[in-house]
Amino acid sequence: MAVNVIFETERLTLRKCTPEDLTFFEEMLGDAETMQFFGQCRPLSSAEAAAWLDSCIRHCERHGWGPGMLEQKTDGEIVGLGVLTYMLHDPESEEGDLIFIVRKAYWGQGYATEFARAATAYMLGHTPIKRVVATAMPENKASNRVLVKTGMHFSGYNPDSNRNCYIAEVDDLS
């Protein structure tokens, strides 16, 4: 595997982010429809997108794995962003945070599920993470379906954040 590749699936490569990905970050994270269920449910400014890209790059530099660009193996086209990090960015945590944002052109094609399955297995099998957590707003039916198809277990609803929470643990791999 190439140095900048974190892992591969049947159709995707998750590669580390680079400064050259800024245009993609600004485009995707600045899109209102794409961001309607993510974070603060609003498009990000160019400055916010740049800060997020910088944090993705720094995580991979520090830990050798983390957030990355989801690329199709066939043509290198960017499908989206796949995020695997320590919960609250705390490297002492044994919990990992799983996030995926797929470009609209690729919605409904199984890329999020393919990434989420592989990312969960990667974090639980190749990092110090013992428990992977992912959340989705109840209104985001597609992401909730992805997390269930991934094999994560529903663990509850948080009314403060309006998020359903899903968990996968190391024991789930056996």
Secondary structure, DSSP 4 states (H G I P E B T S, - for coil): --TTEEEE-SSEEEEE--GGGHHHHHHHHT-HHHHTTSTTTSPPPHHHHHHHHHHHHHHHHHHS---EEEEETTT--EEEEEEEEEGGG-TT-SEEEEEEEE-GGGTTSSHHHHHHHHHHHHHHHHSS--EEEEEE-TT-HHHHHHHHHTTPEEEEEETTTTEEEEEEEGGGG-
